[in-house]
């Protein structure tokens, strides 16, 4: 290849200060100028002070606005009211009923005729009642012994602990999702910054190469090579912009941010700052949940045994019967009252309780197996996540060093290309190496943050 002569480059002029604004303000009258200044005094602070959100801000927003966390807390409140509703069965029940009856045909009954002085061995039909009857009853019922009551209260108490643990698990899951989305956005922001910088460098090279084409120093194909690379960069930027928008929308949903507003996050430096804590601070709500399931299984077994016992209840009622016969203007009221005890005892249920006890025994064994498996899986997940975080910390440091080297190689190649000592292909090769190093740094950063989040979530230490 014939060596090229040193090309001339177009000087890059600094952007001049917009002095036309000064001339414009000098031309307008003072009252009008005052209005414009007042307008800008309101506009500029709103632009300067546009809020950006840190990860801590976003997590606090999610704590109060995330729908999953809201539902988990509503479940706790719902369980508390279920307990109150169940406790109501301890109190007496008072019911009232009223009945209006019109007897179109008064019912009759056969009685011995000699009851009215008739011949023995014969029967007579006697009608009882009147055409119109009003009946009102008030009844009180109170359980004196209900073996299912204690089982129900114990089950609700255990369920209250279960929903509280589920709220803690939901809290960890929501914080993981918010943090993971936040760090994903950070990676996209950094990758965009790299690509935009690369695109600006490529535009500068293309501009100078086009000047060299006009001077006859290079052929147009060399410029086309750079334009192809620039187009690839532009396409990558558009894809990343779309990804950023999707992540911003997801983050807005997770933290309850208004969908009609732009959510801007604070930049996070790509560093390997460790966020790992010692595993002796580990919490295992999943195992605590299994322990509560074991307690619930035991209470269910007790409840099935208690179902063999009878229930005893006390009841009392007061009734007032008002009878009317309009034909002869007959009206009279008859009160009545009674007290009683009711015993209910299922003597044979078709072996229903027996089969329930068998099912309960199978469930007990399943829960025990689940506890062993869950403990093994959680310990393995914690160990793997910790090793992965340590590996990604070293990987990020190595890729940052690789990026520094690639930047130096690219700057040297760029200078050599301007001096005409290397070809366009060699410059593009250095540029591709730089882009790969940039992508590797961003990827290592994201993988490190995800590994840290996975580790902290496995020990329930996401704050």
matplotlib code that plots the C-alpha trace (Angstrom):
import matplotlib.pyplot as plt

x = [0.0, 1.3, 1.9, -0.4, 0.7, -0.3, -3.8, -5.1, -8.0, -10.9, -10.5, -13.2, -14.5, -15.8, -19.5, -19.9, -21.9, -25.4, -25.0, -28.2, -30.0, -28.4, -29.4, -32.9, -33.3, -32.0, -34.6, -37.6, -39.2, -38.6, -42.1, -42.0, -38.4, -39.5, -42.2, -39.6, -37.2, -39.9, -40.8, -37.2, -36.8, -39.5, -38.4, -34.7, -34.9, -37.4, -34.9, -31.9, -33.6, -35.3, -35.2, -33.2, -33.8, -31.2, -31.7, -32.5, -35.2, -36.7, -36.8, -38.5, -41.1, -41.7, -42.2, -45.3, -46.5, -45.7, -48.9, -47.5, -46.4, -49.8, -51.6, -49.3, -50.2, -53.8, -53.6, -52.3, -55.1, -57.6, -56.3, -56.7, -60.3, -60.9, -59.8, -62.2, -65.0, -64.2, -64.1, -67.7, -68.9, -68.1, -70.8, -74.6, -76.5, -79.9, -82.3, -85.7, -88.3, -91.8, -94.5, -97.9, -100.2, -103.7, -105.5, -107.7, -108.9, -108.6, -106.9, -108.9, -108.1, -110.0, -110.8, -112.9, -116.6, -117.1, -114.8, -117.8, -120.4, -121.0, -121.3, -118.2, -116.2, -117.0, -114.9, -115.5, -113.6, -112.6, -111.0, -108.4, -107.2, -108.4, -108.1, -105.3, -102.2, -99.3, -96.3, -93.1, -90.2, -86.9, -84.4, -81.0, -78.4, -75.1, -72.5, -71.5, -69.0, -67.5, -64.3, -63.7, -63.4, -59.9, -58.6, -59.9, -58.3, -54.9, -55.1, -55.8, -52.9, -50.6, -52.0, -51.3, -47.6, -47.7, -49.0, -46.5, -43.6, -45.1, -45.0, -41.3, -40.7, -42.6, -40.6, -37.3, -38.7, -39.9, -36.5, -34.7, -36.9, -36.4, -32.7, -32.2, -34.1, -32.2, -28.8, -30.0, -30.8, -27.4, -25.8, -27.9, -27.0, -23.3, -23.4, -25.3, -22.6, -19.9, -21.8, -22.6, -18.9, -17.9, -20.4, -19.1, -15.5, -16.6, -18.4, -15.2, -13.2, -15.8, -15.8, -12.0, -12.0, -14.5, -12.2, -9.4, -11.6, -12.1, -8.3, -7.8, -5.8, -8.2, -10.8, -14.5, -14.7, -12.6, -15.2, -17.9, -16.2, -16.4, -20.0, -21.0, -19.4, -21.2, -24.5, -24.0, -23.3, -26.5, -28.5, -27.1, -28.0, -31.6, -32.0, -30.5, -32.9, -35.8, -34.4, -34.0, -37.6, -38.9, -36.8, -37.9, -41.6, -41.0, -39.3, -42.1, -44.6, -42.5, -42.2, -45.6, -44.3, -46.8, -46.8, -47.2, -43.9, -40.3, -38.4, -34.7, -32.2, -28.9, -25.8, -24.0, -20.3, -19.1, -17.1, -16.7, -17.7, -18.7, -22.1, -21.7, -22.4, -21.4, -23.7, -24.1, -26.6, -28.7, -32.4, -34.4, -38.1, -38.7, -37.7, -39.7, -42.6, -42.2, -42.0, -45.4, -46.8, -45.7, -47.5, -50.6, -50.5, -50.4, -53.4, -55.3, -54.7, -55.9, -59.0, -59.9, -59.6, -61.7, -64.4, -65.2, -66.5, -70.1, -71.2, -73.4, -75.5, -78.0, -81.0, -84.1, -87.0, -89.9, -92.9, -96.0, -98.8, -101.6, -104.8, -107.6, -111.0, -112.5, -116.0, -116.8, -114.1, -112.1, -108.6, -106.3, -102.6, -100.9, -97.3, -95.0, -91.4, -89.0, -85.4, -83.4, -80.1, -79.1, -76.5, -75.2, -72.9, -71.9, -71.9, -70.9, -69.6, -68.7, -65.0, -64.6, -62.4, -60.4, -59.4, -58.7, -56.2, -54.5, -54.2, -52.8, -50.1, -49.1, -48.9, -46.8, -44.2, -44.3, -43.6, -40.7, -39.2, -39.8, -38.0, -34.9, -34.8, -35.4, -32.6, -30.2, -31.3, -31.1, -27.6, -26.4, -27.9, -26.2, -22.8, -23.1, -24.2, -21.4, -18.8, -20.3, -20.1, -16.5, -15.7, -17.6, -15.7, -12.4, -13.9, -15.0, -11.6, -9.9, -12.3, -11.7, -8.0, -8.8, -10.8, -8.0, -5.6, -8.2, -8.6, -4.9, -4.7, -7.5, -6.1, -2.7, -4.4, -6.4, -3.2, -1.5, -4.5, -4.4, -0.7, -1.4, 0.6, -2.2, -5.2, -8.9, -9.3, -6.7, -8.5, -11.8, -10.2, -9.0, -12.5, -14.2, -11.7, -12.6, -16.4, -16.0, -14.0, -16.7, -19.4, -17.4, -17.1, -20.8, -21.7, -19.3, -20.8, -24.3, -23.4, -21.7, -24.7, -27.0, -24.8, -24.8, -28.5, -29.0, -26.8, -28.4, -31.9, -30.9, -30.1, -33.0, -30.7, -32.0, -32.7]
y = [0.0, 3.4, 5.6, 8.5, 12.0, 13.7, 15.0, 18.4, 18.5, 20.9, 22.9, 22.5, 25.9, 26.5, 27.3, 31.1, 32.7, 33.6, 37.4, 37.8, 37.4, 40.6, 42.5, 41.1, 42.3, 45.7, 46.1, 45.3, 47.7, 47.2, 46.0, 43.3, 42.5, 42.2, 39.6, 37.6, 37.7, 36.6, 33.7, 32.5, 32.9, 30.3, 28.1, 27.8, 26.5, 23.9, 22.7, 22.8, 21.3, 18.4, 15.6, 12.4, 9.3, 7.2, 3.6, 4.5, 6.9, 4.3, 1.6, 4.0, 4.7, 1.0, 0.4, 2.6, 2.4, -1.1, -3.0, -6.4, -4.9, -3.2, -6.5, -8.3, -5.8, -6.0, -9.7, -9.1, -6.8, -9.2, -12.1, -9.9, -9.3, -13.0, -13.8, -11.2, -12.7, -16.2, -15.0, -13.7, -17.4, -17.3, -14.7, -15.4, -15.2, -13.4, -13.8, -12.4, -13.6, -12.6, -14.5, -13.5, -16.2, -16.1, -19.5, -19.5, -23.0, -23.5, -26.8, -29.5, -32.6, -35.9, -36.4, -39.1, -38.0, -39.1, -36.2, -33.9, -36.3, -38.2, -42.0, -44.0, -45.4, -42.5, -39.6, -35.9, -33.3, -30.3, -27.1, -25.4, -21.8, -18.6, -17.2, -14.7, -15.4, -13.2, -14.8, -13.1, -14.9, -13.9, -16.6, -16.7, -19.4, -19.8, -22.6, -24.1, -26.5, -26.4, -28.4, -26.8, -23.3, -23.7, -25.4, -22.5, -19.9, -21.7, -22.1, -18.3, -17.4, -19.6, -18.1, -14.6, -15.5, -17.0, -13.9, -11.8, -14.0, -13.8, -10.0, -10.2, -12.4, -10.1, -7.2, -8.9, -9.8, -6.3, -4.8, -7.3, -6.4, -2.6, -2.9, -5.2, -2.9, 0.1, -1.5, -2.6, 1.0, 2.0, -0.4, 0.9, 4.5, 3.7, 1.7, 4.6, 7.0, 4.8, 4.4, 8.1, 9.0, 6.4, 7.9, 11.4, 10.2, 8.4, 11.5, 13.5, 10.9, 10.7, 14.5, 14.6, 11.6, 13.3, 16.3, 13.9, 12.5, 16.0, 16.4, 13.1, 11.6, 8.6, 6.8, 7.1, 3.4, 4.2, 6.7, 4.1, 1.7, 4.3, 5.2, 1.5, 1.4, 4.7, 3.3, 0.2, 2.5, 4.6, 1.4, 0.2, 3.5, 3.3, -0.2, 0.9, 3.9, 1.5, -0.8, 2.2, 3.3, -0.2, -0.4, 3.0, 2.0, -1.2, 0.7, 3.2, 0.4, -1.2, 2.0, 3.5, 6.4, 8.3, 6.9, 10.4, 11.7, 10.9, 8.9, 10.0, 8.0, 9.2, 7.8, 5.0, 4.7, 1.4, 0.2, -3.1, -1.7, -4.9, -5.1, -8.6, -9.2, -12.2, -15.2, -15.4, -12.5, -14.7, -14.9, -17.8, -16.8, -19.7, -22.2, -20.3, -20.6, -24.3, -24.5, -22.7, -25.2, -28.0, -26.3, -25.8, -29.5, -30.4, -28.2, -29.7, -33.2, -31.9, -30.4, -33.7, -35.5, -32.8, -33.4, -36.7, -34.8, -33.5, -29.8, -28.5, -25.3, -23.5, -21.8, -19.9, -18.3, -16.1, -16.2, -14.0, -15.4, -12.9, -14.5, -12.7, -13.6, -10.6, -12.1, -11.8, -9.3, -11.9, -10.9, -12.5, -12.8, -15.9, -15.6, -18.5, -19.0, -21.9, -22.8, -25.8, -27.5, -29.0, -31.8, -32.6, -35.7, -37.3, -41.0, -42.2, -40.1, -42.7, -42.8, -39.1, -38.1, -41.3, -40.5, -36.9, -38.2, -40.3, -37.3, -35.3, -37.9, -37.8, -34.0, -34.1, -36.3, -34.1, -31.0, -32.7, -33.6, -30.1, -28.6, -30.7, -29.9, -26.2, -25.9, -27.6, -25.4, -22.2, -23.0, -23.9, -20.8, -18.6, -20.3, -20.1, -16.4, -15.5, -17.2, -15.6, -12.1, -12.6, -13.9, -10.9, -8.5, -9.7, -9.9, -6.2, -5.1, -7.1, -5.7, -2.1, -2.7, -4.1, -1.1, 1.3, -0.7, -0.6, 3.1, 3.6, 1.3, 3.2, 6.6, 5.4, 3.9, 7.1, 9.2, 6.8, 6.9, 10.7, 10.5, 8.1, 5.2, 2.7, 1.7, 2.2, -1.5, -1.3, 1.7, -0.1, -3.1, -0.9, 0.7, -2.7, -3.8, -0.6, -1.3, -4.9, -3.7, -1.2, -3.8, -6.2, -3.6, -2.8, -6.5, -7.3, -4.4, -5.7, -9.3, -8.2, -6.2, -9.1, -11.6, -9.3, -8.9, -12.7, -13.3, -10.7, -11.9, -15.5, -14.4, -11.9, -8.9, -6.6, -3.3]
z = [0.0, -0.9, 2.2, 2.5, 3.0, 6.2, 5.7, 6.7, 9.1, 9.5, 12.7, 15.3, 16.2, 19.7, 20.0, 20.1, 23.0, 21.8, 21.9, 20.0, 23.3, 24.6, 21.5, 21.8, 25.3, 24.4, 21.7, 23.9, 26.4, 30.1, 31.1, 28.4, 29.4, 33.0, 31.9, 30.1, 33.0, 35.3, 33.0, 32.8, 36.6, 37.0, 34.1, 34.8, 38.4, 37.3, 34.8, 37.1, 40.1, 38.2, 40.7, 40.2, 42.4, 44.1, 44.8, 48.4, 47.3, 45.0, 47.7, 50.1, 47.4, 46.8, 50.5, 50.5, 46.9, 45.5, 44.8, 46.0, 49.3, 49.7, 49.1, 51.6, 54.3, 53.5, 54.0, 57.5, 58.3, 56.8, 58.9, 62.1, 61.2, 60.4, 64.0, 65.4, 63.2, 64.5, 68.1, 67.7, 67.8, 71.6, 72.2, 72.3, 69.1, 69.2, 66.3, 65.7, 63.3, 62.4, 60.5, 59.1, 58.1, 56.5, 56.7, 53.7, 54.9, 58.6, 59.2, 61.0, 63.0, 63.7, 67.5, 69.2, 69.2, 72.8, 73.8, 73.0, 74.3, 71.1, 70.7, 71.6, 68.7, 66.4, 65.4, 64.7, 62.7, 64.7, 63.2, 65.3, 64.9, 63.3, 59.8, 60.6, 62.7, 63.6, 65.2, 66.5, 68.0, 69.7, 70.2, 72.1, 71.4, 73.3, 72.7, 76.1, 74.6, 71.1, 70.6, 67.2, 68.7, 70.2, 67.0, 64.9, 67.2, 67.1, 63.3, 62.9, 65.2, 63.1, 59.9, 61.3, 61.6, 58.1, 56.4, 58.3, 57.0, 53.5, 53.8, 54.7, 51.7, 49.5, 50.9, 49.9, 46.4, 45.7, 46.9, 44.6, 41.6, 42.2, 42.8, 39.8, 37.5, 38.9, 38.2, 34.8, 34.0, 35.3, 32.9, 30.0, 30.9, 30.9, 27.7, 26.0, 27.2, 25.7, 22.4, 22.1, 22.7, 20.1, 17.7, 18.2, 17.6, 14.5, 13.2, 13.7, 11.7, 9.0, 8.6, 8.3, 5.9, 3.7, 3.5, 2.6, -0.2, -1.6, -1.5, -3.3, -0.5, 0.1, -1.9, -0.9, 0.1, 3.1, 4.2, 3.6, 6.0, 8.8, 7.9, 8.2, 11.7, 12.6, 11.4, 13.6, 16.6, 15.8, 15.6, 18.9, 20.5, 19.3, 20.7, 24.0, 24.2, 23.7, 26.4, 28.8, 28.2, 29.0, 32.2, 33.3, 32.8, 34.7, 37.5, 37.6, 38.1, 40.9, 42.9, 42.2, 40.2, 38.0, 34.5, 32.9, 34.4, 33.6, 36.1, 36.2, 38.3, 39.8, 38.2, 39.9, 39.5, 38.0, 40.9, 42.7, 46.1, 48.1, 49.6, 51.0, 54.6, 56.6, 56.4, 60.2, 59.8, 57.5, 57.9, 56.5, 56.3, 53.9, 56.6, 59.2, 56.9, 56.7, 60.5, 60.7, 58.1, 60.5, 63.3, 61.2, 60.3, 63.9, 64.7, 61.9, 63.4, 66.8, 65.2, 63.5, 66.8, 68.5, 65.9, 67.6, 70.6, 70.8, 70.9, 73.7, 73.4, 75.4, 73.8, 74.9, 73.0, 73.6, 71.2, 71.0, 68.8, 67.9, 66.5, 64.7, 63.4, 61.7, 61.3, 65.0, 65.9, 67.8, 68.8, 71.3, 72.0, 73.4, 74.7, 75.2, 76.3, 76.7, 77.6, 76.5, 76.0, 72.7, 72.3, 68.9, 68.4, 65.2, 66.0, 62.5, 59.6, 57.0, 58.2, 57.1, 60.1, 59.8, 56.2, 57.1, 59.7, 57.0, 54.7, 57.6, 58.2, 54.5, 54.5, 57.6, 55.9, 52.8, 54.9, 56.6, 53.2, 51.9, 54.9, 54.3, 50.6, 51.1, 53.7, 51.2, 48.3, 50.3, 51.6, 48.1, 46.6, 49.2, 48.7, 44.9, 45.0, 47.3, 45.1, 42.0, 43.6, 44.5, 41.0, 39.4, 41.6, 40.2, 36.7, 36.9, 38.0, 35.2, 32.6, 33.8, 33.3, 29.9, 29.0, 30.0, 27.7, 24.9, 25.2, 25.0, 22.0, 20.3, 20.9, 19.6, 16.5, 16.0, 16.1, 13.7, 11.4, 11.3, 10.6, 7.7, 9.0, 9.4, 7.3, 8.0, 8.7, 11.5, 13.0, 12.9, 14.5, 17.4, 17.6, 17.8, 20.5, 22.5, 22.1, 23.2, 26.3, 27.1, 26.8, 28.9, 31.7, 31.7, 31.6, 34.5, 36.5, 36.0, 36.7, 39.9, 41.1, 40.3, 42.1, 45.2, 45.0, 44.7, 47.7, 49.9, 48.9, 49.8, 53.4, 53.5, 54.0, 51.2, 53.0]

ax = plt.figure().add_subplot(projection="3d")
ax.plot(x, y, z, "-o")
ax.set_aspect("equal")
plt.show()
